[in-house]
């Protein structure tokens, strides 16, 4: 299994200058390779292979000053990056999207380069952890968490964030056995994600969405200030960094929130069932796309899936169609507009929160997919009495809503 470990670099001024120079050389090579690809296609009527363009690199070094200063494997990954972008365009075209052609990369759009297989090493010198990069030297790195001993380092990507910070992301490969199917349905949970309630599970816990109103207001103020600056001036650059810092704070706040919830889930249950959402299609919808983007459901589901794999928790994404409309008690479908937040079945009389009803349907479909019998508890017995709201502020300040916290909250209420 393949994982990514991200750490912050602490380069000196000399290292920053060299990192920027290597990044710009890689950007220029990307643009040159794109030029050669278009030229090759105009001359011969077909696209060249990646091997063909890679074979031109030794000749380029003879007349291109500075190209030899960059590690050869890094140059090869730049060519590979161009062909990966071409594959992405082809896939979009196959799915019916109107796509154009690849464009040359300006400096602001080319922020990273990759060492693949070789040319990098994690070391410790003078009590300080350093990342040794070929033709760049030893750069101090902040290892805030250890990489597992059984991990095989495959590559490292060095990236400059819009705020000016440098980070290193290690791609590691580890052997992990697939999790065994759950045996006890009582240790399984269905989760419905939403906007008003970020996650609602079948044990009755409803976790609220994080409050980003203060961050959004500050972002709007900083963006208004940026719009009044002369483009390209020093003041413009300073204000651009301030805007990037606010965006970084929003991104980190949501990611920290998601990490706490997903970590709690994989330690609490043997199997987790979620909806297989088409988040990209939902973002293209004109209604409520801003809140959908802020919720970052795809990131949440990705985090949950890889943590389940590492912990040995079974993860199943079920078909989301009709989970909100169907009654969790009798299965009768009832149309409900988005503003109706309560489920009331006209056939059996079962009443519950709209999201709780959907979570129970997700659990039922998940248990069917893994071939496990239904839980002995029914929605009528379980959903309504123990529905425990957990605020987003509580999750951010105290961590994941553990079983102890949930029990104490239910008793106090």
C-alpha positions as CSV (number, residue, x, y, z in Angstrom):
1,X,0.0,0.0,0.0
2,X,1.2,3.5,-0.8
3,X,1.1,6.4,1.6
4,X,2.4,10.0,1.7
5,X,4.2,11.6,4.7
6,X,4.5,15.4,4.6
7,X,7.1,17.4,6.5
8,X,8.1,21.0,6.6
9,X,11.6,22.0,5.5
10,X,13.7,24.7,7.2
11,X,16.0,25.8,4.4
12,X,18.6,28.6,4.8
13,X,18.5,31.6,2.5
14,X,21.1,30.0,0.3
15,X,19.0,26.8,0.2
16,X,15.9,28.8,-0.7
17,X,17.7,30.4,-3.6
18,X,18.9,27.1,-4.9
19,X,15.5,25.4,-4.5
20,X,13.9,28.3,-6.4
21,X,16.6,28.0,-9.2
22,X,16.1,24.2,-9.5
23,X,12.3,24.7,-9.6
24,X,12.6,27.3,-12.3
25,X,14.9,25.1,-14.4
26,X,12.3,22.3,-14.1
27,X,9.6,24.7,-15.2
28,X,11.5,25.7,-18.3
29,X,12.3,22.1,-19.1
30,X,8.5,21.4,-18.9
31,X,7.8,24.2,-21.3
32,X,10.5,23.1,-23.6
33,X,9.3,19.5,-23.6
34,X,5.8,20.7,-24.4
35,X,7.2,22.8,-27.3
36,X,9.1,19.7,-28.6
37,X,6.0,17.6,-28.3
38,X,3.9,20.0,-30.4
39,X,6.8,20.4,-32.9
40,X,7.1,16.6,-33.2
41,X,3.3,16.2,-33.7
42,X,3.3,19.0,-36.5
43,X,6.2,17.3,-38.3
44,X,5.1,13.6,-38.1
45,X,1.5,13.8,-37.4
46,X,1.7,11.8,-34.2
47,X,2.7,12.2,-30.6
48,X,6.2,11.1,-29.5
49,X,6.6,8.6,-26.7
50,X,7.9,9.6,-23.3
51,X,11.1,7.6,-23.9
52,X,11.8,9.6,-27.1
53,X,11.6,12.9,-25.3
54,X,13.6,11.6,-22.3
55,X,16.4,10.5,-24.7
56,X,16.9,14.1,-25.7
57,X,17.9,15.2,-22.2
58,X,21.7,14.4,-22.6
59,X,21.9,16.6,-25.8
60,X,20.0,19.4,-24.1
61,X,22.7,19.5,-21.3
62,X,25.3,20.4,-23.9
63,X,23.9,23.8,-24.8
64,X,21.5,24.5,-21.9
65,X,23.5,26.2,-19.1
66,X,22.3,25.1,-15.7
67,X,20.4,22.0,-16.8
68,X,23.3,19.8,-15.6
69,X,23.0,21.3,-12.1
70,X,19.7,19.5,-11.6
71,X,19.7,15.8,-10.8
72,X,19.0,13.6,-13.8
73,X,16.1,11.7,-12.2
74,X,14.4,15.0,-11.4
75,X,14.6,16.0,-15.1
76,X,13.1,12.6,-16.1
77,X,10.1,13.1,-13.8
78,X,9.5,16.5,-15.4
79,X,9.0,14.8,-18.7
80,X,6.8,12.2,-17.0
81,X,4.7,15.0,-15.5
82,X,3.9,16.4,-18.9
83,X,2.7,13.0,-20.1
84,X,0.6,12.5,-16.9
85,X,-1.1,15.8,-17.7
86,X,-1.8,14.6,-21.3
87,X,-3.4,11.4,-19.9
88,X,-5.5,13.6,-17.6
89,X,-6.8,15.6,-20.6
90,X,-7.5,12.5,-22.5
91,X,-9.5,11.0,-19.7
92,X,-11.6,14.2,-19.3
93,X,-12.3,14.2,-23.1
94,X,-13.4,10.5,-22.9
95,X,-15.9,11.5,-20.1
96,X,-17.4,14.2,-22.4
97,X,-15.7,17.3,-21.1
98,X,-14.5,20.0,-23.6
99,X,-10.8,20.3,-23.2
100,X,-8.2,22.4,-24.9
101,X,-4.4,22.0,-25.1
102,X,-1.7,22.1,-22.5
103,X,-0.2,25.5,-21.9
104,X,3.2,26.7,-20.8
105,X,3.6,27.0,-17.1
106,X,4.3,30.4,-15.5
107,X,6.4,30.5,-12.3
108,X,3.3,30.7,-10.0
109,X,1.9,27.4,-11.4
110,X,5.0,25.2,-11.2
111,X,5.8,24.8,-7.6
112,X,7.3,21.4,-7.1
113,X,9.8,18.8,-8.4
114,X,10.3,15.2,-7.6
115,X,13.2,12.9,-6.8
116,X,12.2,9.4,-7.8
117,X,13.9,6.2,-6.5
118,X,17.3,7.8,-5.9
119,X,19.1,11.1,-5.2
120,X,17.5,11.7,-1.7
121,X,18.1,10.4,1.8
122,X,16.8,11.1,5.3
123,X,19.7,11.5,7.7
124,X,20.6,13.0,11.1
125,X,23.6,15.3,11.4
126,X,24.6,17.1,14.6
127,X,21.3,16.1,16.3
128,X,19.3,17.7,13.5
129,X,17.2,15.7,10.9
130,X,18.2,16.6,7.4
131,X,17.0,15.8,3.9
132,X,20.0,15.1,1.7
133,X,19.1,16.0,-1.9
134,X,21.5,15.3,-4.8
135,X,23.0,18.6,-6.2
136,X,21.2,20.6,-3.5
137,X,22.8,19.5,-0.2
138,X,21.5,18.9,3.3
139,X,18.3,20.7,4.1
140,X,17.0,20.7,7.7
141,X,13.6,19.0,8.0
142,X,11.1,19.0,10.9
143,X,10.1,15.3,11.4
144,X,7.1,15.8,13.6
145,X,6.2,12.1,13.2
146,X,8.3,9.1,12.5
147,X,8.1,7.2,9.2
148,X,7.4,3.4,10.0
149,X,10.4,1.2,10.1
150,X,8.9,-1.2,7.5
151,X,8.2,1.6,5.0
152,X,10.1,1.7,1.8
153,X,10.8,5.2,0.6
154,X,10.0,5.4,-3.1
155,X,10.2,9.2,-3.8
156,X,10.2,12.7,-2.4
157,X,8.4,15.7,-3.8
158,X,9.8,19.1,-2.8
159,X,7.1,21.9,-3.0
160,X,7.0,25.6,-2.4
161,X,3.6,26.7,-1.0
162,X,2.0,30.1,-2.0
163,X,3.0,31.3,1.5
164,X,6.7,30.8,0.6
165,X,7.2,27.8,2.9
166,X,8.9,24.6,1.6
167,X,7.6,21.1,2.3
168,X,8.8,17.6,1.5
169,X,6.3,14.8,0.8
170,X,7.6,11.3,0.9
171,X,5.9,8.5,-1.0
172,X,6.3,5.3,1.0
173,X,5.3,1.8,0.3
174,X,4.2,-0.6,3.1
175,X,2.9,-4.1,3.2
176,X,-0.5,-4.3,4.8
177,X,-2.9,-7.3,4.9
178,X,-6.5,-6.6,3.7
179,X,-8.9,-6.3,6.7
180,X,-11.1,-9.3,7.5
181,X,-14.8,-8.9,7.0
182,X,-16.5,-7.9,10.2
183,X,-18.3,-10.6,12.2
184,X,-20.2,-8.5,14.7
185,X,-22.8,-6.1,13.2
186,X,-22.9,-4.3,16.5
187,X,-19.4,-3.1,15.8
188,X,-20.4,-1.7,12.4
189,X,-21.5,1.9,11.7
190,X,-23.2,3.8,8.9
191,X,-22.2,7.4,8.3
192,X,-24.2,10.1,6.4
193,X,-22.3,13.3,5.7
194,X,-24.0,16.7,5.2
195,X,-23.8,20.4,5.6
196,X,-25.8,21.3,8.7
197,X,-24.5,18.1,10.4
198,X,-21.1,17.2,9.1
199,X,-21.5,13.5,10.0
200,X,-24.4,11.5,11.4
201,X,-23.8,7.9,12.4
202,X,-26.1,5.0,13.3
203,X,-25.1,5.2,17.0
204,X,-26.8,8.5,17.3
205,X,-23.8,10.8,17.2
206,X,-24.4,14.0,15.1
207,X,-21.2,16.0,14.6
208,X,-21.7,19.6,13.6
209,X,-19.9,21.3,10.8
210,X,-16.9,23.6,11.6
211,X,-17.6,27.3,11.8
212,X,-15.6,29.1,9.1
213,X,-17.4,32.4,9.1
214,X,-14.6,34.3,10.8
215,X,-12.0,33.0,8.4
216,X,-14.2,33.7,5.4
217,X,-14.8,37.3,6.5
218,X,-11.0,37.8,7.0
219,X,-10.4,36.2,3.6
220,X,-12.8,38.7,2.0
221,X,-11.1,41.6,3.7
222,X,-7.6,40.5,2.6
223,X,-8.8,39.9,-1.0
224,X,-10.4,43.4,-1.1
225,X,-7.1,44.8,0.1
226,X,-5.2,42.8,-2.6
227,X,-7.5,44.1,-5.3
228,X,-6.4,47.7,-4.4
229,X,-2.7,47.0,-4.8
230,X,-0.8,47.5,-8.1
231,X,-0.2,44.1,-9.7
232,X,3.4,43.1,-9.6
233,X,4.5,45.6,-6.9
234,X,6.1,44.7,-3.6
235,X,3.0,45.6,-1.7
236,X,1.0,43.4,-4.0
237,X,3.3,40.5,-3.3
238,X,3.1,41.0,0.5
239,X,-0.7,41.1,0.4
240,X,-0.8,38.0,-1.8
241,X,1.1,36.1,0.9
242,X,-1.4,37.3,3.5
243,X,-4.3,36.0,1.3
244,X,-2.4,32.7,1.0
245,X,-2.0,32.5,4.7
246,X,-5.7,32.9,5.4
247,X,-6.5,30.2,2.8
248,X,-4.0,28.0,4.5
249,X,-5.6,28.5,7.8
250,X,-9.0,27.5,6.4
251,X,-7.6,24.4,4.8
252,X,-5.7,23.3,7.9
253,X,-8.7,23.9,10.1
254,X,-10.9,21.7,8.0
255,X,-8.2,19.0,7.6
256,X,-7.5,18.9,11.4
257,X,-11.2,18.5,12.0
258,X,-11.5,15.7,9.5
259,X,-8.4,13.9,10.9
260,X,-9.9,13.9,14.4
261,X,-13.3,12.5,13.3
262,X,-11.8,9.8,11.0
263,X,-9.2,8.7,13.7
264,X,-12.0,8.3,16.2
265,X,-14.1,6.2,13.7
266,X,-11.4,3.7,12.8
267,X,-10.6,3.1,16.4
268,X,-14.2,2.8,17.5
269,X,-15.6,0.4,14.9
270,X,-14.7,-2.8,13.0
271,X,-16.5,-1.7,9.8
272,X,-17.4,1.7,8.5
273,X,-20.0,2.2,5.7
274,X,-20.3,5.5,3.8
275,X,-21.9,6.8,0.6
276,X,-20.0,6.6,-2.6
277,X,-20.5,10.3,-3.4
278,X,-19.9,11.9,-6.7
279,X,-18.4,15.0,-5.1
280,X,-17.1,16.4,-8.4
281,X,-20.6,16.4,-9.9
282,X,-22.1,18.0,-6.8
283,X,-19.5,20.8,-7.1
284,X,-20.6,21.5,-10.6
285,X,-24.2,22.0,-9.5
286,X,-25.0,25.8,-9.2
287,X,-26.8,25.3,-5.9
288,X,-24.9,25.3,-2.6
289,X,-21.5,24.5,-4.3
290,X,-19.6,26.8,-1.9
291,X,-20.7,24.9,1.2
292,X,-20.1,21.6,-0.6
293,X,-16.6,22.7,-1.4
294,X,-16.0,23.8,2.2
295,X,-17.2,20.5,3.6
296,X,-14.4,18.7,1.5
297,X,-16.3,15.4,1.6
298,X,-13.9,13.7,-0.9
299,X,-10.9,14.5,1.4
300,X,-12.9,13.2,4.4
301,X,-13.7,9.9,2.6
302,X,-10.2,9.5,1.4
303,X,-8.7,10.0,4.9
304,X,-11.3,7.6,6.3
305,X,-10.5,4.9,3.7
306,X,-6.7,4.9,4.1
307,X,-6.9,5.0,7.9
308,X,-9.3,2.0,7.8
309,X,-6.7,0.1,5.7
310,X,-3.9,0.9,8.1
311,X,-5.9,0.1,11.2
312,X,-7.5,-3.1,9.8
313,X,-11.0,-1.6,9.8
314,X,-13.3,-2.7,7.0
315,X,-14.3,0.2,4.7
316,X,-17.3,0.0,2.2
317,X,-18.7,2.8,0.0
318,X,-22.3,2.0,-0.9
319,X,-24.6,3.3,-3.6
320,X,-26.0,6.6,-2.2
321,X,-29.1,6.6,-4.4
322,X,-32.3,6.8,-2.4
323,X,-30.7,6.6,1.1
324,X,-32.5,9.8,2.2
325,X,-35.8,9.0,0.7
326,X,-36.1,5.3,1.8
327,X,-37.5,4.6,5.2
328,X,-35.0,2.8,7.4
329,X,-37.8,0.8,9.1
330,X,-39.9,-0.4,6.2
331,X,-38.1,0.6,3.0
332,X,-40.9,2.8,1.5
333,X,-39.6,5.8,-0.5
334,X,-40.9,9.3,0.3
335,X,-39.9,12.4,-1.6
336,X,-38.5,15.1,0.7
337,X,-37.2,18.5,-0.4
338,X,-33.8,19.6,1.1
339,X,-35.3,22.0,3.6
340,X,-37.3,19.1,5.3
341,X,-34.9,17.9,8.0
342,X,-37.2,15.2,9.6
343,X,-38.1,11.8,8.2
344,X,-41.7,10.8,8.8
345,X,-42.8,7.6,7.0
346,X,-46.5,7.6,5.9
347,X,-46.5,3.8,5.7
348,X,-45.1,2.7,9.1
349,X,-45.1,5.9,11.1
350,X,-41.3,5.8,11.8
351,X,-40.0,9.2,12.6
352,X,-36.3,10.3,12.8
353,X,-33.8,12.9,11.8
354,X,-33.4,13.0,8.1
355,X,-29.6,12.3,8.3
356,X,-30.1,9.5,10.9
357,X,-32.5,7.7,8.6
358,X,-30.0,8.0,5.8
359,X,-27.2,6.6,8.0
360,X,-29.3,3.6,8.9
361,X,-30.0,2.9,5.2
362,X,-26.2,3.2,4.5
363,X,-25.5,0.7,7.3
364,X,-28.1,-1.8,5.9
365,X,-26.6,-1.6,2.4
366,X,-23.1,-2.0,3.8
367,X,-24.0,-5.1,5.8
368,X,-25.5,-6.6,2.7
369,X,-22.4,-5.9,0.7
370,X,-20.1,-7.7,3.2
371,X,-22.5,-10.5,3.9
372,X,-23.1,-9.8,7.6
373,X,-26.4,-10.2,9.3
374,X,-28.4,-7.2,10.3
375,X,-28.0,-5.6,13.7
376,X,-30.3,-6.7,16.4
377,X,-31.2,-3.1,17.2
378,X,-33.7,-1.5,15.0
379,X,-33.9,2.2,14.0
380,X,-37.1,2.6,16.0
381,X,-35.4,1.5,19.2
382,X,-32.0,3.2,18.6
383,X,-32.1,6.4,16.6
384,X,-34.4,8.7,18.5
385,X,-33.5,8.1,22.2
386,X,-29.7,8.4,21.9
387,X,-29.2,11.1,19.3
388,X,-26.3,13.0,20.7
389,X,-25.2,16.3,19.1
390,X,-21.5,17.0,19.2
391,X,-20.4,20.6,18.3
392,X,-17.6,21.2,15.9
393,X,-15.9,23.5,18.4
394,X,-15.8,20.6,20.9
395,X,-14.1,18.3,18.4
396,X,-11.5,21.0,17.5
397,X,-10.7,21.8,21.1
398,X,-10.9,18.4,22.8
399,X,-10.3,16.1,19.9
400,X,-12.5,13.2,18.6
401,X,-15.8,12.6,20.3
402,X,-14.8,9.5,22.2
403,X,-17.2,7.0,23.7
404,X,-16.6,8.4,27.2
405,X,-17.4,11.9,26.1
406,X,-20.5,10.8,24.3
407,X,-21.8,8.9,27.3
408,X,-21.1,11.9,29.6
409,X,-22.9,14.2,27.2
410,X,-25.9,11.9,27.0
411,X,-26.2,11.7,30.7
412,X,-25.9,15.5,31.2
413,X,-28.6,16.1,28.7
